[in-house]
């Protein structure tokens, strides 16, 4: 006999005296609850249920309110974590001197882009391709222009890594 084994002790429930049903009181229990008392108990359970719903709604509203409020408190750890202004100024001056200071957008993979982003990227690529094809140097010697571009690009990437 294999299968799920359930301990009979876990199946036993003890009922409170207040929560006995009509059926159990008719079986000969000496404790009988009057009709008015049953109505009062039912009403109290109903009021408790309503109170629980109100509390749940209040908790939800409070949580949403906390999410909407920005965190304000001890800002010293944040100030310690941020770099000094002089460091930022010196770093930005060095970045402005190099050609790698041009802002490049890190594009997401094409499959994860929205439709408008894909369309914009394709339009930019088409425009770049047209200007490249119309370039007189490219028309004269395409391989030399492509090789020169690749060399510049590799040097730029080497500078960016340093």
N, C-alpha and C positions, 0 to 999 in steps of 0.2 A: 504494500500500500504506500505508494509514493505520492507526493502532492504537497499541498500547503498544509502545514500543521498549525492549528490555532489553539492557544492555551485557553481553556474554558474560563480561567480567572479574568482574562481581559474582556470577556463578553459580558461580565456581570456589571450592572449599573445600579447605583443606589439613588433612589428618588428622595427628594426633600419632602418633608411632611406637607409643606405649603403647595407643592406642585402635584399632589395626587389627583388623579382624574376621577371623573364621575364613576367610571366602571370599577375602579379599585375601591371606592368608598361604598359601593353597593354590595361588595362581596362579603360584607359582614364586619368591616373595620368599625371599630368603636368611634373613630374620629370621622364625623361627617361635617361637611362645610355647607353653610347655609347658602341659599341662592344669592342673597345680597353680598355675602363675602366673596363668592365666585365672581360676581360682577365687578366688585372692587378690585380683585386681583387681576382680572382681565384688563380693566381700565388702567391699572398701574403698569402692567406689562406694555400696554399700548403707549402710555406716556413715556416709558423708558425707551421704547423703540424710537419715538419721535425725538427724544432728547439725544439719542445716539446719532441719529441722522443729522441733527443740527450741529452736534460736535464735530462730526466728520466734515461737514461743509465749512465750518469755521477753521478747522485745521487746514483744509485745502486752500481756502482763501489766504490764510496766514502764510502758507508755504509759497503761494504765487506772489504774495507781496514781498516776501523775503527774496525771492528770485529777482524781482524787479528792482530792488534796492541795491545800489552798488556797495561793495564791501568797503567800509571805512573803519579805521582803527589805528593800530600801531603801524605807522608807515616806515619806521626805521629799518626793518629788515629789507624792505623793498629799496629804500635809498642806498643801503649798503650793497645790494646786489647790482644796482645800476652803475655803469662806468662813470668816471668823473668827467666833467664838462671839458676840461683841458685835453683829456685823452680823445674825446670825440672830435674836438676841433683839429687836433694834430692828425688824427686818422682821416678826417674828411679832406684836409689839405693835401695829404699824400695821395688820396684817391683821385682828387681833382687833377693832379699833375699827370697821372698815368692815363693811358687811353682806355684802360679797363674800367674807368669810372662811369662809362656809359651805362645807363640803366637798361638792363635786359629783363624782359619779362620771362619768368620761368613758366613755360607753358606746360599744361597738363597733357597727358597722353591724348592723342586724337580721339580715341574711343570714349574717353571720359568727358570730352568737351560738350557744351551745349551747342545746339544748332547754330545760334548766332555767332558763337565763338569760332566754330568750324568755318562758317561762311566768311568771316572777317579774315581768318588766317589764310584761307584759299585765295581770297582777293589780293591780300598782300603778296603772297607768293607769285601769283599771276603777274602783278604789276612789276615785281622785281625781275621776273623772267623776261618780260617785254623790254624793260630797260637794258637788261643784259644783252639780249639779241640785237637791239638797235644800236648798241655801243659800237663805235667805229673801230676801236682797238680789238674788240671781240670778233668783229667781222673779218679783220685782217689776219689775226692769228689766235683762234679760239683756245688752242692747247696751252699757249704761253700765258694767256690771261688767266685761265683756270689754275695753272701751276702757281702763278704769282699769288693768286687769291688764297690758295691752300697754304702756301708758305706764311703769308701774313696771319692767317687764321691760327696756324700751329704756334707761331711766336706769341700771339695774343693769349692763347690758352696756357702757354708756359708761364707767361707773366702773371696770369690770373691765379695760377697754382702757387706761385711764390709769395 
